[in-house]
């Protein structure tokens, strides 16, 4: 009997609705609650991930700012050090030049002193030679040899005292 029965059809619909209500209460509601909980957890995790990304981006910006500031400070320090080094070099060159000038002036004073000493010695030698010539009759060759000997001794003594340096 394959016929259509209205009561069976209504009974089947009521059966289906009852089954649907029972399944909704017993099965669909817990499954839906579990899905909602998971959805909330995923949303919370995504919010945490967004916060972490924002924090990482902020940290990155802060780090880049710190690095940029450190580089700028390093450049300033390097420039100051270079300026100080340049100033010290200029100062050292000026000091070296001053010392060299003082040394040259000292050498010139010593040369002048040696010249005066040599002149005084020469005068003494000439006067000594003149006295010997006046007091005794010396021939011209003997006189020249005597003067050369006296001048040589005088120069040798001056050299030994450290007065003459070239």
C-alpha positions as CSV (number, residue, x, y, z in Angstrom):
1,X,0.0,0.0,0.0
2,X,1.7,2.8,-1.3
3,X,-1.0,5.3,-1.0
4,X,-1.1,8.6,0.6
5,X,-2.5,8.9,4.1
6,X,-3.1,12.3,5.5
7,X,-2.9,11.2,9.1
8,X,0.4,9.5,8.5
9,X,1.7,12.6,6.9
10,X,0.6,14.8,9.8
11,X,2.0,12.2,12.3
12,X,5.3,12.2,10.4
13,X,5.5,16.0,10.5
14,X,4.8,16.0,14.2
15,X,7.3,13.3,14.7
16,X,9.9,15.3,12.7
17,X,9.1,18.5,14.7
18,X,9.3,16.7,18.0
19,X,12.6,15.1,16.9
20,X,13.8,18.5,15.8
21,X,12.9,20.1,19.1
22,X,14.6,17.3,21.1
23,X,17.7,17.5,18.9
24,X,17.8,21.2,19.2
25,X,17.6,21.0,23.0
26,X,20.0,18.1,23.4
27,X,22.4,18.4,20.5
28,X,22.3,21.7,18.6
29,X,22.3,24.0,21.7
30,X,25.5,22.5,23.3
31,X,27.2,22.4,19.9
32,X,26.2,26.0,19.3
33,X,27.4,27.0,22.8
34,X,30.7,25.3,22.1
35,X,31.0,27.1,18.8
36,X,30.1,30.4,20.4
37,X,32.7,29.8,23.1
38,X,35.3,28.9,20.5
39,X,34.3,32.0,18.4
40,X,34.8,34.2,21.5
41,X,38.2,32.6,22.3
42,X,39.3,33.1,18.7
43,X,38.1,36.7,18.8
44,X,40.0,37.3,22.1
45,X,43.1,35.7,20.7
46,X,42.9,37.8,17.6
47,X,42.5,40.9,19.8
48,X,45.5,39.8,21.9
49,X,47.5,39.3,18.6
50,X,46.5,42.8,17.4
51,X,47.6,44.2,20.8
52,X,50.9,42.3,20.5
53,X,51.4,43.6,17.0
54,X,50.7,47.1,18.1
55,X,53.1,46.7,21.0
56,X,55.7,45.3,18.7
57,X,55.3,48.2,16.3
58,X,55.5,50.7,19.2
59,X,58.6,48.9,20.5
60,X,60.1,48.9,17.1
61,X,59.4,52.7,16.7
62,X,60.9,53.3,20.2
63,X,63.9,51.2,19.3
64,X,64.4,53.0,16.1
65,X,64.1,56.3,17.8
66,X,66.6,55.3,20.4
67,X,69.0,54.0,17.7
68,X,68.6,57.3,15.8
69,X,69.2,59.3,19.0
70,X,72.3,57.2,19.8
71,X,73.6,57.7,16.3
72,X,73.1,61.5,16.5
73,X,74.7,61.6,19.9
74,X,77.6,59.5,18.6
75,X,78.0,62.0,15.7
76,X,78.0,64.9,18.1
77,X,80.6,63.2,20.3
78,X,82.7,62.3,17.3
79,X,82.6,65.9,16.0
80,X,83.5,67.3,19.4
81,X,86.4,64.8,19.6
82,X,87.6,65.7,16.2
83,X,87.4,69.4,17.0
84,X,89.3,68.8,20.3
85,X,91.9,66.8,18.4
86,X,92.3,69.5,15.8
87,X,92.6,72.2,18.5
88,X,95.2,70.1,20.3
89,X,97.1,69.6,17.0
90,X,97.1,73.4,16.4
91,X,98.1,74.0,20.0
92,X,100.9,71.5,19.8
93,X,102.2,72.9,16.5
94,X,102.2,76.4,18.0
95,X,104.0,75.1,21.1
96,X,106.5,73.3,18.9
97,X,107.0,76.4,16.8
98,X,107.5,78.5,19.9
99,X,110.0,76.0,21.3
100,X,111.9,76.0,18.0
101,X,112.0,79.8,17.9
102,X,113.3,79.9,21.5
103,X,115.9,77.3,20.6
104,X,117.0,79.3,17.6
105,X,117.2,82.4,19.7
106,X,119.2,80.5,22.3
107,X,121.6,79.2,19.6
108,X,122.0,82.8,18.3
109,X,122.7,84.1,21.8
110,X,125.3,81.3,22.3
111,X,126.9,82.1,18.9
112,X,127.1,85.8,19.8
113,X,128.6,84.9,23.2
114,X,131.2,82.7,21.5
115,X,132.0,85.4,19.0
116,X,132.6,87.9,21.8
117,X,134.7,85.3,23.6
118,X,136.7,84.6,20.5
119,X,137.1,88.3,19.8
120,X,138.3,88.9,23.4
121,X,140.7,85.9,23.1
122,X,142.0,87.2,19.8
123,X,142.6,90.6,21.3
124,X,144.4,88.9,24.2
125,X,146.5,86.9,21.8
126,X,147.3,89.8,19.6
127,X,148.3,91.9,22.6
128,X,150.4,89.0,23.9
129,X,152.1,88.5,20.6
130,X,152.6,92.3,20.4
131,X,154.2,92.3,23.8
132,X,156.5,89.5,22.8
133,X,157.4,91.3,19.6
134,X,158.1,94.5,21.5
135,X,160.2,92.9,24.3
136,X,162.1,90.7,22.0
137,X,163.2,90.8,18.6
138,X,161.4,88.0,16.8
139,X,161.5,87.5,13.1
140,X,158.3,87.6,11.1
141,X,158.0,83.8,10.5
142,X,158.5,83.1,14.2
143,X,155.9,85.8,15.0
144,X,153.3,84.2,12.6
145,X,153.9,80.8,14.0
146,X,153.5,82.2,17.5
147,X,150.1,83.8,16.7
148,X,148.9,80.7,14.9
149,X,149.8,78.6,17.9
150,X,148.1,80.9,20.3
151,X,144.9,81.2,18.1
152,X,144.9,77.4,17.7
153,X,145.2,76.9,21.5
154,X,142.5,79.4,22.1
155,X,140.1,77.7,19.6
156,X,140.9,74.3,21.1
157,X,140.2,75.5,24.6
158,X,136.9,77.1,23.5
159,X,135.9,73.9,21.7
160,X,136.7,71.8,24.7
161,X,134.6,74.0,26.9
162,X,131.7,73.2,24.6
163,X,131.3,76.7,23.4
164,X,131.6,75.9,19.7
165,X,129.0,73.6,18.2
166,X,128.0,73.4,14.6
